[in-house]
Amino acid sequence: MNKQKKLHEATNDLEKEYKGIQIVEITPNDWDILKFNETCHIQSGLSWSKDQEVESPEEGDIAVIKINNVLDGKLDLKNPLHLKDVTDEQIEKNKARKNWLIMIGSNGSQERIAKCGLIKEDMDFVFASFLYGIKSKVSNLNSYFLYYLLNSDKVQKRLQSFTSGSTSLNNLNKSILEKLVIPAPKISEQRKIASVLYNVDQAIQKTDEIIEQTQKVKKGLMQDLFTEGYYNHEEFKEASRFSKIPIKWEVEKINQISDVIGGGTPSTKNEDFWGGEIPWITPSELTELDSNIVSKTERYITEKGLDSCSAKLLPKKSLLLTSRASIGMCVINDVPMATNQGFQSLVPNEDIDIWYLLYRMRFDSPYLNSIGTGSTYSEVSNTMMKKIDIPIPKKEEQKKIGRTIKSTDEQIFSLKKEKDRLHCLKKGLLQDLLTGKVRTKGKDIKVSNEVLEAENA
């Protein structure tokens, strides 16, 4: 029997209900096609009433894994909900156990459906309704292999296409899962595939940990530099809203050290205002930047567009500072640029180092948010921005402070790029390894202990 015929027969039940939809693709001839209901145990989670929920572990019988604990292919159990009045029988039936997958079965967002996390150790948790617990019950299906297979992009899209329900709640019915068929190589190859992907995941996790630690170092560094200075100052003072700064530092109003310039938006109904050569930026673009410097924008305006509104052309090395909604985000422009009305940008005078100003304003972001006013959205006006106090050391010390923090920032950006590279690598490996395009069969690949432990004896 050829492979395509074998796949057709294995998916026949589903194709009767979902014409034209196949659950699996053509895979190597030596891979098996496993029926999900014969190889996996599928269990719905625990339901409870609102009055069973408690705020602290001391008040509850058990912690519970909810939908919001399943994030991007992993379990985040930092702040679990706790329940009281849960019987021993309920705990035993719904307890989270090692090598079980926890899958989202119902959610308002279809894109969240079928996301899975893997339980790596037995835990004092139960899992909630709207979640499925899935466990391999055969010796020829490794739980890590199953975890990576179910979380792969193509399988996720297939599963999400089977959802039903109202516009507010999407459901992946248990009956659909029971009818699934999955491609699987021999267990030895599953272990190698899972080990390759596991090692990439470990590298991503390690990079995440280094990023987190470096960000903590940066936060402490900024706190020290903006309160004690770069040099070994011995005398300090309280000034304005600042509880501690070096006595030699001055406190100036922002309009004493820079021009404060707002932005504007040309009419979108006039085509003559758009598609020019002047970069024009909005606050939403800052959230997507992976740099402290911006040179390109999503949209460009013409000279006519600039002249038609309150936007101004900001010189190179201005500080583009958001003043509305998300207050306090800032970057340095590397080319002349205009902004929309969500900015109050600073054009510093020659006595101010732009990198010092960037990090000083980021450090003061909580204060900027605290003084924002407005009923529809919070905003710091041009007048308010001009009156804000800012500590100013001599320019030489400004440069030392700015470059010191910048060096740490560059490490963080480099680590984030490495993390992005690893995610791209993993995405490619998921596609290649789980379809058999790239084979591990016969390759000298060390199988990790964690992967070996993720299967039935």
VENMO-V794741 format. One line per field, one symbol per residue. phi: phi as a letter, one per 40 degrees, with the letter a starting at -180 (. if undefined). burial: 1 if it has 16 or more other ideal C-beta (glycine too) atoms within 10 Angstrom, else 0. A space follows every 10 residues. Layout:
BEGIN
phi->???
burial->???
END
This chain:
BEGIN
phi->.ccccccccc bddccccbcg bbcbbcbdcc ccbbccccbb cbbcccbacd cccbcbdccb cacbcbdccb bfgacbbcbc cbbbfbcdcc cccbccbdgc cbbcbaacbc cccgcbbbcc acbcbbbccg bbcbbcbbcb bcccccdccc ccdccdcccc cccbhcccac bbcdccdccc bbcaccdccd ccdccdcccc dccccccdcc dccccccccc ccccccbbgc cccbbbacaf cccaadcccc bbcdccbacb bcbabcdccb cccbgcbccb bbdccccccb acbbbbbcbb bcccccccbc cbcccdgcbc bcbbgccgca abccbdabbc ccbbcbbccc cbcccccdcc ccccddcdcc ccbhccacab cdccccccca cbcccdcdcc cccccdcccc cccccccccc ccccccdccd ccccbgcbbb dgccbccccc ccccacc
burial->0000011001 1001000100 0011001000 1111010011 0100110100 0100000001 1111111011 0011100001 1110010001 1001110011 1111111000 0111111111 0010111111 1111110000 1111111111 1100110111 0110000001 1100011011 1111101011 1111111101 1011001000 1001000100 1100111011 0010010000 0100110010 0101001111 1111110000 0011010111 1110110000 0101001011 1100110110 1111001111 1111011111 1110001111 1111111100 0111111111 1111100100 0100000111 1001110111 1110001111 1101100110 1100100010 0100010011 0011110001 0000001100 1001100
END
